[in-house]
């Protein structure tokens, strides 16, 4: 049965990220998905190039289309005008409002025009802001909310999937207010949009972007796809996917290319500063920086834009595969170490780990071991969940004596529980504690970490955690220690834990 425009099906989840299907009248978009911008005035990258690069969806500007083609686009349709045969999203002209203050077109006119040109996904004429002055942001929130209400009779029973932009992201309190006041409107819109963050993404202020995404996802319906306006770099796309963004759009790929800038996984490089191209896409496999610099400007721009698109698509595909495998946290931890701005945003997730953990499924079919590295690995949602279950278990496990021992390198060497009066708790970095009778329960034998040199912060955190469990669930009981001679983390753990549990 054909799905109505804007119907959204969630197929896989991990953290707050989802693999989903967004249905439109033209076809289905698998999310997470990036919508490259098509410029209706000049197409330096052809629609065929976009398709060959793996993009079956794109975005263009309805206002510029109106100015450039007028009634011709209404007669022929936006797919014919652009030459792009995939799913087309149209922005209303809000960016031009940022540039010029007014575009001389009413919301009613631009909504009707998007319907007439046959957009698959369309945006109302919201009012974003190009600065972070609080008064400007407040005005953006109020005007956008009013226009969202005014648009309801215009978009009712439309063939398009309509986007409800939510403004205020420069200020957490304004975004929260905007999101809450948008809630009654969400049932009338098929896609939700988060705007006002482009300026922060351009300056690598990923912490602000991450906070805004968390705020939006805590309030707005999880069953609706969330579009992040202006996101066009692998660093922010991976983070945004993990925090619940489903679709993205940007002209970054061509804007960078026009300026001879080359997107990498860790930032943006100027082409004339590169000796080698650190990528194996079709462009980078064929050309060197010298080859590209010796070309004419037009062809160099096109080829750089294609590389940039491949870099963005790689980030999307890696995120999808990580969601499929239940390894999105591990990918996020890897990405975080590619740029200080990404690491700063990643650190903020510690404060929201319980909320993020709610989106992580208990199992993914094939059991995959956890890969653990530094202190941030202890925030892994699966460890958060494991520790909560251990506390539930200990709350009901009575004992008159506690024995503590280092977790054996081979979990099959775990001893069975002694008797009803004694509980044997194995201590281990990252997980914290493993009751002897639960050895083998996921993930107690399904994790890997640097055993020879466990980071001291990881050991210290686990020591504090184990000591708190013993003091909470077995206060005043006799505590005995076993093993832990020699060197390495067991010896350090044992010494620190003894000090913590001294009578």
C-alpha positions as CSV (number, residue, x, y, z in Angstrom):
1,X,0.0,0.0,0.0
2,X,1.3,3.4,-1.0
3,X,2.2,5.6,2.0
4,X,1.0,9.1,2.3
5,X,3.5,12.0,1.8
6,X,5.6,12.4,4.8
7,X,5.0,9.0,6.3
8,X,8.0,8.0,8.3
9,X,9.0,4.5,9.3
10,X,11.9,3.8,11.7
11,X,13.7,0.6,10.9
12,X,16.8,0.6,13.1
13,X,17.9,2.7,16.1
14,X,21.1,3.3,18.1
15,X,21.6,6.2,20.6
16,X,19.2,8.8,19.2
17,X,20.1,7.9,15.6
18,X,17.7,6.1,13.3
19,X,17.6,4.4,9.9
20,X,14.2,5.3,8.5
21,X,12.1,5.7,5.4
22,X,10.6,9.0,4.6
23,X,7.9,8.6,2.0
24,X,7.1,11.3,-0.6
25,X,5.0,11.4,-3.7
26,X,8.2,11.0,-5.9
27,X,9.7,8.2,-3.9
28,X,11.2,7.1,-0.6
29,X,14.2,8.6,1.1
30,X,16.3,6.4,3.4
31,X,17.4,8.4,6.3
32,X,19.9,9.6,7.6
33,X,20.0,11.5,4.3
34,X,21.9,14.6,2.9
35,X,20.1,16.9,0.5
36,X,22.7,18.7,-1.7
37,X,21.7,22.2,-2.8
38,X,20.9,22.6,-6.5
39,X,21.4,26.2,-7.6
40,X,18.8,27.1,-10.2
41,X,21.0,29.9,-11.6
42,X,24.1,27.8,-12.3
43,X,24.7,24.1,-12.0
44,X,28.4,23.5,-11.6
45,X,27.6,19.9,-10.7
46,X,25.1,18.3,-13.0
47,X,22.1,16.2,-11.8
48,X,23.7,13.2,-13.4
49,X,26.8,13.9,-11.2
50,X,24.7,14.0,-8.1
51,X,23.1,10.6,-9.0
52,X,26.4,9.0,-9.7
53,X,27.7,10.3,-6.4
54,X,24.9,8.4,-4.7
55,X,22.4,11.2,-4.0
56,X,18.7,10.4,-4.8
57,X,17.5,13.6,-3.1
58,X,18.3,17.2,-3.4
59,X,17.1,20.7,-2.3
60,X,16.6,23.9,-4.2
61,X,15.2,27.3,-3.5
62,X,11.6,28.0,-4.4
63,X,12.0,31.7,-4.2
64,X,14.9,31.8,-6.6
65,X,13.1,29.4,-8.8
66,X,10.2,31.8,-8.9
67,X,12.5,34.7,-9.7
68,X,14.4,32.8,-12.4
69,X,11.7,30.7,-14.0
70,X,8.3,32.1,-12.8
71,X,5.4,30.3,-14.5
72,X,7.6,28.1,-16.6
73,X,8.5,26.1,-13.5
74,X,4.8,25.8,-12.5
75,X,4.1,24.5,-16.0
76,X,7.0,22.1,-16.4
77,X,7.6,21.2,-12.7
78,X,10.6,21.5,-10.5
79,X,12.1,18.2,-11.6
80,X,12.1,19.2,-15.2
81,X,13.5,22.7,-14.5
82,X,16.4,21.3,-12.4
83,X,16.9,18.1,-14.5
84,X,16.9,16.2,-11.2
85,X,14.7,13.1,-11.2
86,X,14.9,12.2,-7.5
87,X,13.1,13.6,-4.5
88,X,13.3,17.4,-4.4
89,X,12.9,19.5,-1.3
90,X,12.3,23.2,-1.7
91,X,13.3,25.9,0.8
92,X,10.9,28.9,0.8
93,X,13.3,31.7,0.6
94,X,14.2,32.1,4.2
95,X,17.9,32.4,3.5
96,X,17.1,35.4,1.2
97,X,15.3,37.0,4.1
98,X,18.5,36.8,6.1
99,X,20.4,38.4,3.2
100,X,17.9,41.1,2.2
101,X,15.4,41.5,5.1
102,X,12.4,41.1,2.7
103,X,11.8,39.2,-0.5
104,X,8.6,40.8,-1.7
105,X,6.7,37.6,-1.7
106,X,4.0,36.6,0.9
107,X,3.9,33.3,2.6
108,X,0.7,32.4,0.8
109,X,2.3,33.0,-2.6
110,X,5.4,31.0,-1.9
111,X,3.5,28.0,-0.4
112,X,1.1,27.9,-3.4
113,X,4.1,28.2,-5.7
114,X,5.8,25.2,-4.1
115,X,2.6,23.2,-4.5
116,X,2.3,24.2,-8.2
117,X,5.9,23.4,-9.1
118,X,5.5,19.9,-7.6
119,X,8.0,20.0,-4.7
120,X,8.1,16.7,-2.8
121,X,9.1,18.2,0.5
122,X,8.4,21.9,1.1
123,X,9.1,24.5,3.8
124,X,6.9,27.3,5.0
125,X,8.2,30.9,4.9
126,X,9.9,30.9,8.3
127,X,11.9,33.8,9.7
128,X,15.4,32.7,10.7
129,X,18.1,35.0,12.1
130,X,21.6,35.7,11.0
131,X,22.9,36.9,14.3
132,X,22.7,35.8,17.9
133,X,21.2,38.9,19.5
134,X,18.5,37.8,21.8
135,X,15.9,40.3,20.5
136,X,16.4,39.0,17.0
137,X,16.1,35.4,18.1
138,X,12.9,36.2,20.0
139,X,11.4,37.9,17.0
140,X,12.4,34.9,14.8
141,X,10.6,32.5,17.2
142,X,7.4,34.5,17.4
143,X,7.2,35.2,13.7
144,X,7.9,31.6,12.7
145,X,5.3,30.2,15.1
146,X,2.7,32.6,13.8
147,X,3.5,31.7,10.2
148,X,3.3,28.0,11.0
149,X,-0.2,28.6,12.4
150,X,-1.2,30.7,9.4
151,X,0.0,28.1,7.0
152,X,-2.3,25.3,8.3
153,X,-5.2,25.9,5.9
154,X,-2.8,26.3,3.0
155,X,-1.0,23.0,3.5
156,X,-4.0,20.9,4.4
157,X,-4.4,17.8,2.2
158,X,-1.3,18.8,0.2
159,X,0.7,16.3,-1.8
160,X,3.8,17.7,-0.3
161,X,5.4,16.7,3.0
162,X,5.7,20.0,4.9
163,X,8.5,21.1,7.2
164,X,7.8,22.9,10.4
165,X,10.9,25.0,11.3
166,X,11.7,25.4,15.0
167,X,13.7,28.5,15.8
168,X,15.5,29.8,18.9
169,X,18.5,27.5,18.8
170,X,21.0,30.2,19.8
171,X,19.4,30.2,23.3
172,X,18.4,27.0,25.1
173,X,15.5,28.6,26.9
174,X,14.1,30.1,23.7
175,X,14.5,26.9,21.8
176,X,12.8,25.0,24.6
177,X,9.9,27.5,24.6
178,X,9.7,27.4,20.8
179,X,9.7,23.6,20.7
180,X,7.0,23.3,23.4
181,X,4.8,25.9,21.6
182,X,5.3,24.0,18.3
183,X,4.0,20.8,19.8
184,X,0.3,21.4,19.0
185,X,1.3,22.1,15.4
186,X,3.4,19.0,14.8
187,X,0.4,16.8,14.0
188,X,-0.2,19.0,10.9
189,X,3.4,18.8,9.6
190,X,5.2,15.7,8.4
191,X,8.8,16.9,9.0
192,X,10.3,19.0,11.8
193,X,13.2,21.4,11.1
194,X,15.8,22.9,13.4
195,X,17.1,26.2,12.1
196,X,19.3,29.1,13.3
197,X,22.4,26.9,13.7
198,X,24.3,27.6,10.5
199,X,26.4,30.3,12.1
200,X,27.5,28.0,14.8
201,X,28.4,25.2,12.4
202,X,30.4,27.6,10.3
203,X,32.5,28.6,13.3
204,X,32.9,25.0,14.6
205,X,30.8,25.7,17.7
206,X,29.5,22.1,17.7
207,X,28.7,22.3,21.5
208,X,25.9,24.7,20.8
209,X,24.6,22.5,18.0
210,X,24.7,19.4,20.2
211,X,22.8,21.2,23.0
212,X,20.2,22.4,20.6
213,X,19.7,18.9,19.1
214,X,19.4,17.3,22.6
215,X,16.8,20.0,23.6
216,X,14.8,19.5,20.4
217,X,14.8,15.7,20.7
218,X,13.7,15.8,24.3
219,X,10.6,17.8,23.4
220,X,9.6,17.2,19.8
221,X,7.9,13.9,18.8
222,X,10.4,11.2,18.1
223,X,8.1,9.7,15.5
224,X,8.7,12.7,13.2
225,X,11.9,13.1,11.2
226,X,14.1,16.0,12.2
227,X,15.8,18.1,9.5
228,X,18.9,20.1,10.4
229,X,19.2,23.1,8.2
230,X,22.7,24.0,6.9
231,X,24.6,20.9,8.1
232,X,27.2,20.1,5.5
233,X,30.4,18.7,7.1
234,X,31.2,15.0,8.1
235,X,32.1,16.1,11.7
236,X,28.8,17.7,12.5
237,X,26.7,15.2,10.5
238,X,27.9,12.2,12.5
239,X,27.3,14.0,15.7
240,X,23.9,15.2,14.6
241,X,22.8,11.7,13.5
242,X,23.7,10.3,16.9
243,X,21.6,13.0,18.5
244,X,18.5,12.4,16.4
245,X,18.8,14.4,13.2
246,X,17.5,12.5,10.2
247,X,18.0,14.8,7.2
248,X,20.4,17.6,6.3
249,X,21.0,20.1,3.6
250,X,23.8,22.4,2.6
251,X,25.6,24.1,-0.3
252,X,28.9,23.5,1.5
253,X,30.1,21.0,-1.1
254,X,30.1,23.6,-3.9
255,X,30.8,26.7,-1.8
256,X,34.0,25.1,-0.5
257,X,34.9,23.9,-4.0
258,X,34.6,27.4,-5.5
259,X,37.1,28.5,-2.9
260,X,39.5,25.6,-3.7
261,X,38.7,24.0,-0.3
262,X,38.7,20.3,0.2
263,X,36.5,18.5,2.8
264,X,38.2,15.9,5.0
265,X,37.0,13.9,7.9
266,X,38.7,16.2,10.3
267,X,38.1,19.6,8.8
268,X,38.5,21.6,5.6
269,X,41.8,22.1,3.9
270,X,42.9,24.5,1.2
271,X,43.9,22.6,-1.9
272,X,47.2,24.4,-2.4
273,X,48.4,23.3,1.0
274,X,48.0,19.6,0.2
275,X,50.7,17.3,-1.2
276,X,48.4,14.3,-1.2
277,X,44.6,13.7,-1.2
278,X,43.7,11.6,1.9
279,X,40.7,10.0,0.2
280,X,40.0,7.1,-2.2
281,X,36.9,8.5,-3.9
282,X,36.8,8.4,-7.7
283,X,38.2,12.0,-7.8
284,X,41.0,11.5,-5.3
285,X,42.0,8.1,-6.8
286,X,42.5,9.7,-10.2
287,X,44.0,13.1,-9.5
288,X,46.7,14.8,-7.3
289,X,46.5,18.3,-5.8
290,X,48.9,19.4,-8.5
291,X,46.7,18.0,-11.2
292,X,43.7,19.8,-9.9
293,X,45.5,23.1,-9.5
294,X,46.7,23.0,-13.1
295,X,43.1,22.6,-14.4
296,X,40.8,25.4,-15.4
297,X,38.7,26.9,-12.6
298,X,35.4,25.4,-13.8
299,X,36.5,21.8,-14.0
300,X,38.5,22.0,-10.8
301,X,35.5,23.4,-9.0
302,X,33.3,20.6,-10.3
303,X,35.8,17.9,-9.3
304,X,36.4,19.3,-5.9
305,X,32.6,19.6,-5.4
306,X,32.3,15.9,-6.3
307,X,34.9,14.9,-3.8
308,X,33.2,17.0,-1.1
309,X,30.0,15.2,-1.9
310,X,31.7,11.8,-1.6
311,X,33.1,12.8,1.8
312,X,29.7,13.8,3.1
313,X,28.1,10.6,1.7
314,X,30.8,8.5,3.4
315,X,29.9,10.1,6.7
316,X,26.3,9.3,6.2
317,X,27.0,5.7,5.1
318,X,29.3,5.1,8.1
319,X,26.7,6.4,10.5
320,X,24.1,4.0,8.9
321,X,26.3,1.0,9.2
322,X,27.2,1.9,12.8
323,X,23.4,2.1,13.6
324,X,22.9,-1.2,12.0
325,X,25.6,-2.8,14.1
326,X,24.9,-1.0,17.3
327,X,28.2,0.7,17.2
328,X,27.2,4.4,16.8
329,X,28.7,5.3,20.2
330,X,32.1,3.9,19.2
331,X,31.9,5.8,15.9
332,X,31.1,8.9,17.7
333,X,34.0,8.4,20.1
334,X,36.3,8.0,17.1
335,X,34.9,11.1,15.3
336,X,35.2,13.2,18.5
337,X,39.0,12.9,18.5
338,X,39.3,14.4,15.0
339,X,38.7,17.9,16.1
340,X,38.7,19.7,19.4
341,X,35.2,21.2,18.7
342,X,33.8,17.7,18.1
343,X,35.5,16.5,21.3
344,X,34.0,19.4,23.3
345,X,30.5,18.5,22.0
346,X,31.1,14.8,22.7
347,X,32.0,15.5,26.3
348,X,28.7,17.2,26.8
349,X,26.9,13.9,26.2
350,X,28.0,12.7,29.6
351,X,25.3,14.9,31.1
352,X,22.6,13.3,28.9
353,X,23.8,9.7,28.8
354,X,20.7,8.2,30.4
355,X,18.4,10.0,27.8
356,X,20.7,8.9,25.0
357,X,20.7,5.3,26.3
358,X,17.0,5.1,26.0
359,X,17.3,5.0,22.2
360,X,19.9,2.1,22.2
361,X,18.3,-1.3,21.7
362,X,19.1,-4.1,24.1
363,X,20.3,-6.4,21.3
364,X,21.0,-6.2,17.6
365,X,20.8,-9.9,16.6
366,X,24.5,-10.6,16.2
367,X,26.2,-10.0,19.5
368,X,29.1,-7.5,19.1
369,X,31.7,-6.9,21.7
370,X,32.3,-3.4,23.0
371,X,35.4,-1.5,22.1
372,X,36.5,0.6,25.0
373,X,39.3,3.1,25.1
374,X,39.5,6.2,27.4
375,X,37.3,7.6,30.2
376,X,34.5,8.5,27.8
377,X,34.0,4.9,27.0
378,X,32.5,4.4,30.5
379,X,29.6,6.6,29.3
380,X,28.8,4.0,26.6
381,X,25.0,3.5,26.7
382,X,25.4,-0.2,27.0
383,X,27.6,0.2,30.0
384,X,25.1,2.6,31.5
385,X,22.4,0.0,31.0
386,X,24.6,-2.8,32.4
387,X,25.4,-0.9,35.6
388,X,21.8,-0.1,36.2
389,X,20.9,-3.8,35.9
390,X,23.8,-4.8,38.2
391,X,22.4,-2.4,40.8
392,X,19.0,-3.9,40.5
393,X,20.6,-7.3,41.0
394,X,22.6,-6.3,44.0
395,X,19.6,-4.7,45.6
396,X,18.0,-8.2,45.9
397,X,21.1,-10.2,46.6
398,X,21.6,-10.7,50.4
399,X,25.0,-11.6,51.9
400,X,26.9,-11.6,55.2
401,X,30.4,-11.3,53.6
402,X,31.8,-9.7,50.5
403,X,34.8,-11.0,48.6
404,X,36.5,-8.8,45.9
405,X,38.8,-10.1,43.3
406,X,40.2,-8.9,39.9
407,X,38.2,-10.1,36.9
408,X,40.2,-13.0,35.4
409,X,41.7,-12.5,31.9
410,X,39.7,-15.6,30.8
411,X,36.1,-15.2,32.1
412,X,35.7,-19.0,32.0
413,X,37.9,-19.0,35.1
414,X,35.2,-17.2,37.1
415,X,34.4,-19.1,40.3
416,X,30.8,-20.0,41.1
417,X,29.3,-18.2,44.0
418,X,30.5,-19.4,47.3
419,X,27.3,-19.8,49.2
420,X,24.2,-17.9,50.2
421,X,26.1,-15.9,52.8
422,X,29.1,-14.7,50.6
423,X,29.0,-12.7,47.4
424,X,32.0,-12.7,45.1
425,X,32.3,-9.5,43.1
426,X,34.9,-9.2,40.4
427,X,36.2,-5.7,39.8
428,X,37.2,-4.6,36.3
429,X,37.8,-1.3,34.5
430,X,34.9,0.2,32.5
431,X,32.2,-2.3,33.6
432,X,33.1,-1.7,37.2
433,X,31.9,-4.9,38.8
434,X,30.8,-8.4,37.7
435,X,29.0,-10.7,40.3
436,X,30.5,-14.2,40.0
437,X,27.2,-15.8,39.2
438,X,26.7,-13.3,36.3
439,X,29.9,-14.0,34.5
440,X,29.1,-14.6,30.8
441,X,26.0,-12.4,30.8
442,X,26.3,-9.7,28.1
443,X,28.6,-7.7,28.0
444,X,30.8,-9.3,30.7
445,X,32.7,-11.4,28.2
446,X,32.0,-9.2,25.2
447,X,34.3,-6.2,25.6
448,X,37.8,-5.3,24.6
449,X,40.1,-2.7,26.2
450,X,43.8,-1.9,26.5
451,X,44.6,-4.4,29.3
452,X,48.3,-3.6,29.7
453,X,47.9,0.1,30.2
454,X,44.4,0.9,31.3
455,X,44.1,4.8,31.7
456,X,44.4,5.8,35.3
457,X,41.2,7.9,35.1
458,X,39.3,4.8,34.0
459,X,40.7,2.8,37.0
460,X,39.9,5.6,39.4
461,X,36.3,5.9,38.1
462,X,35.7,2.2,38.4
463,X,37.2,2.1,41.9
464,X,34.9,4.8,43.1
465,X,32.0,3.0,41.5
466,X,32.7,-0.4,43.0
467,X,33.3,1.2,46.5
468,X,30.0,3.0,46.3
469,X,28.2,-0.3,45.4
470,X,29.7,-2.1,48.4
471,X,29.0,0.7,50.8
472,X,25.4,1.1,49.4
473,X,24.3,-2.5,49.3
474,X,26.5,-4.2,51.9
475,X,27.3,-1.5,54.6
476,X,29.2,-2.7,57.6
477,X,29.9,-6.2,56.2
478,X,33.3,-7.9,56.3
479,X,35.2,-7.3,53.0
480,X,37.9,-9.7,51.9
481,X,40.3,-9.3,48.9
482,X,41.6,-12.1,46.8
483,X,44.5,-12.1,44.2
484,X,45.7,-8.9,42.5
485,X,49.4,-9.4,43.0
486,X,52.0,-8.2,40.6
487,X,51.7,-5.1,38.4
488,X,49.2,-3.6,36.1
489,X,45.6,-2.4,36.7
490,X,44.6,-5.3,39.1
491,X,47.3,-4.2,41.5
492,X,46.5,-0.5,41.3
493,X,42.7,-1.3,41.5
494,X,43.2,-3.5,44.6
495,X,45.3,-0.9,46.4
496,X,42.9,2.0,45.7
497,X,39.9,-0.1,46.5
498,X,41.3,-1.2,49.8
499,X,41.9,2.5,50.7
500,X,38.4,3.4,49.8
501,X,36.9,0.6,51.9
502,X,39.0,0.9,55.0
503,X,36.8,0.7,58.1
